Amino acid sequence: MSEVRVRFAPSPTGLLHIGGARTALFNWLYARHTGGKFVLRIEDTDAARNTPEAVAIIFEGLKWLGLDWDEGPQTDGTTVGDHGPYFQSQRGAIYKQYVDKLLAEGKAYEHEGAVKFRIPKTPITVPDLICGDVTFDRTMDPDLVIQRKDGTPVFHLVNVVDDLEMKITHVIRGEDHLSNTPKHLALFEAFGATPPRYGHIPLILNTNGSKMSKRDEGASIGDYIANGYLPEAVRNFLCLLGWSPKENKEVVPLEEVIEKFDLPQINRSNARFDLNKLYWINGEYMRAATLDRLEPFAAAILRREGILGESYDAAYFRAALAIVQEKVKLGKELGDWLAYFFKDDYAFDPAAVAKVFTPEGLANLKTLRAALAEASDFSSAALEDRFKTLAAAQGKKVGVYIHPVRLAVSGRSVGPSLYHLLEVLGKDRTLARTDRALAQFPG
């Protein structure tokens, strides 16, 4: 078998759609599974719609997902691989040669300034690797415009010419392109070339069964970047939109997906998009992530929100991150869980103040403050012993000390394990924050 060569050919229209991202991922997985090549080309022949910013969005989305390409344009304007650059707007001379060839052989003709290709008026069966054999009756199909009046080539022509020139062996694309395949096969035949093998991926549907559009929630990869999803979680989720490891697993390591991924395994039925499932998967990845993985991810989010500066105490940040990690399912939630670690003038939750900072609660906080001031060991284990010893000595439940001090040091009534929280804050910060609360709410 010759080397597998697949491609992702997006049009730069302003966003990387979830369907396009899945198409790119499935092509990338097949290339990595077979040891082949993943080619990126930009279908930018429509000058009125395409902008450099839109191209940059595609680059950003693919790089964020970790989908590195083996041939095609790079973000710095250079190319990678033996061929290129793969911007269709730069390949007009190549397309003209193919149009001229069809005209010279009588397989195309001029019509009112445009050029039309003579579609064979015979039925054709498309041997699709995912959909199976699909037969189309072309007997009534009109001839195909391949070049507009202004001389610009049409999608169908450039699609086929590029697949031919780039030696693409497998075209893996959305099922909405299945009806285009008879036209493309006719062009390959006219050029005397062996066509690639085709596999059309089922559509992505909303939970209500409608086709997912650009306006639907979760339609743009940019939304996931902005909301602080982990790219590995989104990639995992996209794998499951039409493919399954057949072991009823939801969290599947990328290496395992690459090993098992093959086109016949792609489901024939349409995939249902479930944002709640993605949220859950992201939470699983957040909990399982190492601090080395999570720290730069979280730091970037907190800088963007103005919580962290460019320089910060990395050890303190990692310690805080470690104790909230299991509580957080989404990157955009990190600010809410971590902000009070880095600002001493945090606000106090009014509902919690009314419930916890009662005269009795404040009295318990003062008693606890005195006990904490005597502590020489501020580890979580030692703090837990100190709390329990104090509660026993006072004949009270330990909770009457836990709730006031949590509110005092964080402004909140909920959070990570209190003993670990106090250990991370440290003795000096804990006492200072307790004093601030007692001064603000004297009882």
Backbone torsions as a table, in degrees:
resi	resn	phi	psi	omega
1	MET	NA	134.0	178.8
2	SER	-70.8	165.4	-178.8
3	GLU	-59.8	132.6	176.6
4	VAL	-70.8	132.2	176.4
5	ARG	-132.4	116.0	179.8
6	VAL	-119.0	166.4	-177.8
7	ARG	-144.2	153.8	168.6
8	PHE	-118.5	126.5	-172.3
9	ALA	-128.8	74.2	-178.0
10	PRO	-80.2	154.2	169.9
11	SER	-95.4	130.1	-178.3
12	PRO	-78.7	93.1	-174.4
13	THR	-116.7	9.7	174.0
14	GLY	117.6	-15.0	175.2
15	LEU	-154.7	160.0	171.6
16	LEU	-101.7	106.4	-175.7
17	HIS	-71.4	151.9	179.9
18	ILE	-58.3	-35.2	177.9
19	GLY	-67.9	-41.4	176.6
20	GLY	-64.6	-40.4	178.5
21	ALA	-62.6	-40.6	177.9
22	ARG	-66.2	-39.7	176.8
23	THR	-60.2	-45.1	178.1
24	ALA	-60.5	-44.0	-178.7
25	LEU	-62.7	-46.1	-179.0
26	PHE	-63.7	-38.6	175.1
27	ASN	-63.8	-45.2	-179.9
28	TRP	-62.1	-44.1	179.5
29	LEU	-62.0	-41.5	-179.2
30	TYR	-66.7	-38.9	177.1
31	ALA	-64.1	-43.5	-179.1
32	ARG	-70.8	-35.6	178.7
33	HIS	-64.0	-39.0	-175.7
34	THR	-95.3	-4.8	-175.7
35	GLY	74.2	24.5	-177.1
36	GLY	-95.0	-157.6	-176.8
37	LYS	-117.1	139.6	176.7
38	PHE	-109.4	115.5	-174.2
39	VAL	-105.0	135.5	174.4
40	LEU	-111.4	126.1	171.4
41	ARG	-133.1	146.8	-175.5
42	ILE	-105.0	117.9	-178.5
43	GLU	-86.6	83.0	-172.1
44	ASP	-116.0	38.3	-179.7
45	THR	-76.3	-17.6	179.5
46	ASP	-88.9	88.5	-173.1
47	ALA	-61.9	-28.1	-176.7
48	ALA	-69.9	-25.8	-174.8
49	ARG	-103.6	-19.6	-169.9
50	ASN	-96.5	139.4	179.1
51	THR	-136.6	156.6	175.9
52	PRO	-59.1	-33.7	179.5
53	GLU	-63.9	-38.9	179.4
54	ALA	-67.3	-37.3	175.8
55	VAL	-63.8	-42.5	-179.6
56	ALA	-61.1	-35.3	178.7
57	ILE	-63.4	-39.4	177.5
58	ILE	-64.2	-47.8	178.3
59	PHE	-57.3	-47.2	-177.4
60	GLU	-61.1	-44.4	-178.7
61	GLY	-63.8	-44.5	-179.4
62	LEU	-66.6	-43.4	179.7
63	LYS	-65.3	-39.3	178.4
64	TRP	-61.4	-39.9	179.2
65	LEU	-75.7	-8.4	-179.8
66	GLY	79.9	23.0	-177.9
67	LEU	-95.8	85.8	179.8
68	ASP	-79.1	138.6	-178.6
69	TRP	-104.7	152.1	-175.1
70	ASP	-92.7	-24.1	176.5
71	GLU	-143.6	144.5	177.3
72	GLY	130.9	-175.4	-174.9
73	PRO	-72.1	151.9	175.6
74	GLN	-112.4	165.2	-176.0
75	THR	-67.2	-21.7	-179.4
76	ASP	-94.5	10.2	177.3
77	GLY	92.4	-11.5	176.7
78	THR	-84.3	-179.7	178.7
79	THR	-125.3	163.0	176.3
80	VAL	-124.2	149.2	-178.9
81	GLY	95.4	-177.5	-175.3
82	ASP	-85.0	-12.7	-174.3
83	HIS	-129.8	173.5	176.0
84	GLY	126.1	-175.9	1.7
85	PRO	-75.8	150.9	-176.2
86	TYR	-99.4	62.3	167.6
87	PHE	-112.1	119.7	-175.8
88	GLN	-62.1	-27.1	179.6
89	SER	-64.1	-17.2	-179.2
90	GLN	-98.9	5.3	-171.8
91	ARG	-116.7	21.7	-176.1
92	GLY	-57.6	-37.9	-178.6
93	ALA	-64.4	-35.4	178.7
94	ILE	-66.4	-44.7	-178.9
95	TYR	-64.1	-37.7	179.8
96	LYS	-62.8	-38.9	178.3
97	GLN	-59.3	-41.1	-178.9
98	TYR	-71.9	-37.9	176.1
99	VAL	-63.0	-45.4	179.3
100	ASP	-60.9	-36.7	179.0
101	LYS	-64.0	-44.7	179.4
102	LEU	-65.5	-39.2	178.0
103	LEU	-63.8	-44.3	-177.4
104	ALA	-64.3	-31.0	-177.8
105	GLU	-93.0	3.3	178.3
106	GLY	74.9	15.0	179.9
107	LYS	-91.5	-6.3	176.2
108	ALA	-143.9	162.5	-178.1
109	TYR	-150.8	157.4	177.5
110	GLU	-82.5	140.4	-179.4
111	HIS	-146.3	109.9	179.5
112	GLU	51.4	43.3	176.9
113	GLY	88.3	-18.5	177.0
114	ALA	-95.2	174.8	175.8
115	VAL	-120.0	130.0	179.8
116	LYS	-115.3	141.9	177.1
117	PHE	-96.7	137.9	-178.9
118	ARG	-79.2	106.3	177.8
119	ILE	-73.2	129.3	175.4
120	PRO	-60.3	132.4	-177.4
121	LYS	-91.6	55.2	-179.3
122	THR	-135.4	150.5	175.1
123	PRO	-64.1	155.6	177.6
124	ILE	-143.8	143.3	176.0
125	THR	-109.2	123.2	178.2
126	VAL	-91.1	117.0	177.9
127	PRO	-83.3	86.9	-173.2
128	ASP	-86.4	134.7	-176.1
129	LEU	-71.5	-17.6	180.0
130	ILE	-111.4	-46.2	-175.5
131	CYS	-84.7	-11.5	-173.8
132	GLY	82.9	-168.6	179.4
133	ASP	-72.8	126.4	179.5
134	VAL	-125.5	121.9	-176.4
135	THR	-99.3	135.5	177.5
136	PHE	-120.7	136.8	177.0
137	ASP	-95.3	106.2	-176.6
138	ARG	-94.9	7.9	-172.5
139	THR	-62.7	-26.4	-178.9
140	MET	-109.3	5.9	-177.3
141	ASP	-70.3	135.8	176.3
142	PRO	-72.6	159.7	175.2
143	ASP	-63.2	155.4	-167.8
144	LEU	-103.3	123.8	173.6
145	VAL	-68.9	123.9	179.2
146	ILE	-115.1	-12.9	175.8
147	GLN	-144.9	127.3	-177.7
148	ARG	-74.7	171.9	-179.2
149	LYS	-60.5	-30.4	-179.3
150	ASP	-83.3	5.1	177.0
151	GLY	89.9	-2.3	-180.0
152	THR	-82.7	141.5	-178.7
153	PRO	-76.6	156.0	-178.9
154	VAL	-95.8	154.9	-177.8
155	PHE	-44.9	-48.9	-174.2
156	HIS	-59.2	-41.4	-179.5
157	LEU	-68.1	-52.2	-175.1
158	VAL	-64.5	-33.3	178.5
159	ASN	-59.5	-49.0	-178.2
160	VAL	-70.3	-44.9	-178.8
161	VAL	-60.2	-44.4	-179.5
162	ASP	-67.0	-41.2	177.4
163	ASP	-61.2	-36.7	178.3
164	LEU	-70.0	-50.0	-177.3
165	GLU	-65.8	-33.8	-177.2
166	MET	-91.5	4.7	176.0
167	LYS	56.6	42.0	178.5
168	ILE	-69.1	129.6	-178.4
169	THR	-97.0	-28.0	-177.9
170	HIS	-137.6	127.7	175.3
171	VAL	-104.8	111.2	179.8
172	ILE	-112.0	112.3	-174.2
173	ARG	-149.5	175.2	-177.0
174	GLY	-67.5	152.7	-177.2
175	GLU	-64.4	-19.1	177.7
176	ASP	-67.0	-12.8	176.7
177	HIS	-93.8	-2.6	-176.9
178	LEU	-58.2	-39.2	-178.5
179	SER	-69.2	-16.8	176.6
180	ASN	-80.8	-19.4	-171.2
181	THR	-62.5	-40.2	176.4
182	PRO	-57.9	-37.7	177.1
183	LYS	-65.0	-42.4	-177.8
184	HIS	-68.6	-40.1	177.2
185	LEU	-63.0	-37.1	178.1
186	ALA	-63.3	-39.4	178.2
187	LEU	-67.7	-42.7	176.4
188	PHE	-57.7	-43.9	179.7
189	GLU	-62.2	-41.3	179.6
190	ALA	-64.0	-32.1	178.5
191	PHE	-84.3	-1.3	179.9
192	GLY	69.0	30.6	-174.7
193	ALA	-116.9	150.8	174.8
194	THR	-77.8	124.7	-177.9
195	PRO	-75.1	159.2	171.6
196	PRO	-68.8	168.6	173.0
197	ARG	-85.9	143.7	-174.4
198	TYR	-110.7	142.3	172.8
199	GLY	-140.9	118.8	-175.9
200	HIS	-106.2	122.2	-175.6
201	ILE	-81.4	134.8	177.5
202	PRO	-57.9	157.5	-178.4
203	LEU	-69.7	160.8	171.4
204	ILE	-98.9	124.8	-178.8
205	LEU	-109.6	152.2	170.3
206	ASN	-69.2	169.6	-179.6
207	THR	-62.3	-23.5	178.9
208	ASN	-86.7	2.3	176.9
209	GLY	92.7	-3.2	178.7
210	SER	-83.8	155.2	178.8
211	LYS	-67.0	135.6	-178.3
212	MET	-71.7	128.8	-179.4
213	SER	-110.5	173.9	-178.2
214	LYS	-64.6	-21.8	-175.9
215	ARG	-89.8	-8.8	-176.4
216	ASP	-75.4	152.6	177.2
217	GLU	-60.2	131.7	179.5
218	GLY	83.7	9.7	-175.6
219	ALA	-78.3	-25.5	-174.5
220	SER	-108.9	134.2	176.2
221	ILE	-61.0	-30.9	177.8
222	GLY	-58.0	-31.2	178.1
223	ASP	-64.1	-38.0	-178.9
224	TYR	-70.5	-38.2	176.8
225	ILE	-62.5	-46.5	-177.3
226	ALA	-65.5	-33.5	-176.1
227	ASN	-89.0	-0.7	175.1
228	GLY	79.1	36.0	169.4
229	TYR	-77.6	149.0	172.3
230	LEU	-78.2	131.8	-178.4
231	PRO	-59.2	-34.1	-179.9
232	GLU	-67.5	-30.1	177.3
233	ALA	-72.2	-43.5	178.1
234	VAL	-63.3	-41.1	178.2
235	ARG	-61.6	-44.3	176.4
236	ASN	-57.8	-47.1	-179.5
237	PHE	-61.5	-43.5	-180.0
238	LEU	-63.6	-34.8	177.5
239	CYS	-57.8	-36.2	-174.9
240	LEU	-83.9	-2.6	175.9
241	LEU	-86.4	74.4	178.5
242	GLY	115.4	-5.0	178.4
243	TRP	-137.6	152.1	-179.3
244	SER	-147.3	142.5	176.0
245	PRO	-74.0	-0.7	177.3
246	LYS	68.6	18.1	179.8
247	GLU	-123.8	16.6	177.3
248	ASN	56.9	37.6	177.5
249	LYS	-105.0	143.7	178.0
250	GLU	-102.3	-34.8	178.2
251	VAL	-102.3	111.5	-173.9
252	VAL	-126.4	118.8	178.9
253	PRO	-58.3	146.1	-176.9
254	LEU	-58.7	-40.0	-179.0
255	GLU	-60.1	-37.2	178.9
256	GLU	-69.9	-38.7	178.2
257	VAL	-62.8	-46.5	180.0
258	ILE	-58.6	-42.0	-178.5
259	GLU	-64.2	-38.4	-171.9
260	LYS	-97.1	-17.2	-170.3
261	PHE	-67.5	129.5	173.5
262	ASP	-153.0	154.6	-172.4
263	LEU	-65.3	-40.2	-179.9
264	PRO	-61.8	-17.8	-179.7
265	GLN	-81.1	-12.3	-178.7
266	ILE	-68.1	131.4	-175.6
267	ASN	-66.0	144.0	178.8
268	ARG	-77.5	-29.1	-176.4
269	SER	-81.3	156.5	-179.4
270	ASN	-64.3	147.0	-178.6
271	ALA	-89.0	142.2	178.0
272	ARG	-100.1	125.8	179.7
273	PHE	-83.6	126.6	-177.1
274	ASP	-131.8	100.6	-177.5
275	LEU	-64.2	-31.4	178.2
276	ASN	-64.9	-36.8	178.0
277	LYS	-66.3	-42.2	177.8
278	LEU	-62.3	-42.2	178.9
279	TYR	-59.4	-41.9	178.7
280	TRP	-66.0	-46.2	179.3
281	ILE	-59.7	-40.8	179.7
282	ASN	-63.5	-38.8	176.5
283	GLY	-61.2	-38.9	177.6
284	GLU	-63.5	-42.2	178.7
285	TYR	-69.1	-36.8	178.2
286	MET	-62.2	-44.4	-178.5
287	ARG	-67.4	-34.6	-176.0
288	ALA	-85.3	-11.5	-175.0
289	ALA	-67.9	143.8	172.6
290	THR	-74.4	159.3	177.0
291	LEU	-64.9	-31.7	176.4
292	ASP	-62.0	-35.8	177.8
293	ARG	-76.3	-40.7	-170.6
294	LEU	-80.4	-31.7	-174.2
295	GLU	-58.7	-53.5	-179.5
296	PRO	-64.6	-34.6	177.7
297	PHE	-62.1	-49.7	-178.3
298	ALA	-69.6	-39.4	-178.8
299	ALA	-61.7	-40.0	179.5
300	ALA	-62.6	-40.5	179.2
301	ILE	-66.4	-45.1	-177.4
302	LEU	-70.2	-30.6	173.5
303	ARG	-65.5	-43.9	-179.2
304	ARG	-60.4	-32.8	-178.8
305	GLU	-89.5	1.9	177.5
306	GLY	76.9	15.1	-179.3
307	ILE	-86.9	-38.9	177.5
308	LEU	-108.0	145.5	171.0
309	GLY	-88.7	-178.2	179.2
310	GLU	-63.9	-36.3	176.0
311	SER	-111.1	140.9	-178.8
312	TYR	-155.6	164.6	178.2
313	ASP	-76.1	101.2	-173.7
314	ALA	-63.1	-39.9	-178.4
315	ALA	-64.9	-43.0	178.6
316	TYR	-65.1	-42.5	179.7
317	PHE	-62.5	-45.7	-179.8
318	ARG	-63.7	-38.8	179.6
319	ALA	-65.3	-41.7	178.0
320	ALA	-65.7	-43.1	-179.9
321	LEU	-61.1	-39.2	-176.7
322	ALA	-62.8	-35.6	-175.5
323	ILE	-87.4	-12.7	175.8
324	VAL	-103.4	-8.8	-172.2
325	GLN	-53.2	-44.5	-175.7
326	GLU	-71.3	-15.4	-178.9
327	LYS	-88.2	-18.8	-168.9
328	VAL	-100.9	131.3	177.6
329	LYS	-108.9	-13.8	-174.6
330	LEU	-144.0	142.1	-177.3
331	GLY	-57.4	-36.9	-177.8
332	LYS	-68.7	-12.5	175.7
333	GLU	-81.8	-15.0	-175.2
334	LEU	-61.2	-38.5	-179.0
335	GLY	-59.8	-41.8	-179.0
336	ASP	-65.9	-35.4	-177.2
337	TRP	-82.6	-23.5	-171.4
338	LEU	-114.1	-13.2	-171.1
339	ALA	-55.7	-43.3	-173.7
340	TYR	-69.4	-15.3	175.5
341	PHE	-67.3	-25.4	-170.7
342	PHE	-114.7	7.3	175.4
343	LYS	-140.7	132.0	-177.5
344	ASP	-92.4	-8.9	-179.4
345	ASP	-103.1	33.4	179.5
346	TYR	-61.1	151.8	177.0
347	ALA	-81.8	157.6	176.9
348	PHE	-101.2	134.3	179.0
349	ASP	-62.9	117.1	-175.3
350	PRO	-58.4	-39.8	-179.3
351	ALA	-65.0	-39.8	179.0
352	ALA	-68.4	-37.9	178.3
353	VAL	-59.7	-46.5	-179.2
354	ALA	-62.1	-34.2	-176.1
355	LYS	-85.8	-37.0	-169.7
356	VAL	-102.0	-42.3	-176.3
357	PHE	-84.9	53.1	171.9
358	THR	-77.8	167.9	176.0
359	PRO	-52.9	-41.8	178.8
360	GLU	-66.6	-42.5	-179.7
361	GLY	-62.7	-40.5	178.8
362	LEU	-69.8	-34.7	176.3
363	ALA	-64.0	-42.4	177.5
364	ASN	-64.1	-37.2	179.0
365	LEU	-64.1	-40.2	178.5
366	LYS	-64.3	-42.0	178.1
367	THR	-62.0	-44.4	-179.7
368	LEU	-65.2	-40.2	-178.9
369	ARG	-56.9	-42.9	179.2
370	ALA	-63.8	-39.0	179.1
371	ALA	-68.0	-38.8	180.0
372	LEU	-69.9	-32.3	-179.9
373	ALA	-63.7	-26.4	-179.8
374	GLU	-86.3	-7.2	-173.9
375	ALA	-73.5	130.0	174.2
376	SER	-98.9	-21.2	178.7
377	ASP	-113.8	115.0	-177.4
378	PHE	-108.6	28.3	174.2
379	SER	-75.4	158.5	-176.5
380	SER	-60.8	-38.7	-179.0
381	ALA	-66.7	-43.2	-179.9
382	ALA	-67.3	-37.6	178.6
383	LEU	-65.1	-40.5	178.5
384	GLU	-61.1	-43.2	177.6
385	ASP	-61.6	-41.4	-178.1
386	ARG	-64.8	-42.2	178.1
387	PHE	-61.1	-46.7	-176.5
388	LYS	-67.2	-38.2	178.5
389	THR	-64.8	-43.1	178.5
390	LEU	-62.2	-45.9	-179.0
391	ALA	-60.8	-42.6	179.6
392	ALA	-63.9	-41.8	-178.4
393	ALA	-65.7	-32.6	-178.4
394	GLN	-91.6	-4.8	-179.2
395	GLY	68.1	34.3	-178.3
396	LYS	-125.8	167.7	174.2
397	LYS	-81.0	148.2	-175.1
398	VAL	-64.4	-24.0	-178.3
399	GLY	-62.7	-26.5	-178.0
400	VAL	-70.2	-15.1	175.5
401	TYR	-99.1	-34.4	-177.5
402	ILE	-62.7	-48.6	-172.9
403	HIS	-66.1	-44.8	179.6
404	PRO	-65.3	-39.6	-177.1
405	VAL	-73.0	-33.2	175.7
406	ARG	-60.7	-46.9	180.0
407	LEU	-64.5	-37.6	-178.2
408	ALA	-64.7	-42.1	-172.6
409	VAL	-90.5	-11.0	-177.1
410	SER	-130.6	-17.4	-175.5
411	GLY	79.8	4.0	-174.9
412	ARG	-127.2	160.5	178.0
413	SER	-98.5	-7.8	179.0
414	VAL	-130.2	157.0	179.9
415	GLY	168.8	-165.1	179.5
416	PRO	-71.9	177.6	176.8
417	SER	-48.0	126.3	-173.1
418	LEU	-62.2	-42.9	-176.3
419	TYR	-63.9	-39.3	176.4
420	HIS	-69.2	-35.6	178.0
421	LEU	-61.6	-47.2	-179.3
422	LEU	-65.9	-37.1	177.5
423	GLU	-61.0	-44.4	179.6
424	VAL	-65.4	-43.5	179.3
425	LEU	-64.0	-35.6	-179.0
426	GLY	86.3	163.6	-173.6
427	LYS	-64.0	-48.3	-175.3
428	ASP	-62.1	-45.5	-178.0
429	ARG	-68.5	-38.8	178.7
430	THR	-61.5	-46.0	-179.3
431	LEU	-67.1	-41.4	-179.5
432	ALA	-63.5	-41.2	-179.7
433	ARG	-70.1	-36.2	176.8
434	THR	-64.4	-41.6	177.7
435	ASP	-63.1	-39.5	178.9
436	ARG	-60.8	-45.2	-179.9
437	ALA	-63.7	-43.0	-178.9
438	LEU	-66.7	-31.9	177.9
439	ALA	-72.8	-36.6	-178.2
440	GLN	-78.1	-28.6	-180.0
441	PHE	-127.8	77.9	-174.8
442	PRO	-69.4	-12.0	176.6
443	GLY	89.3	NA	NA
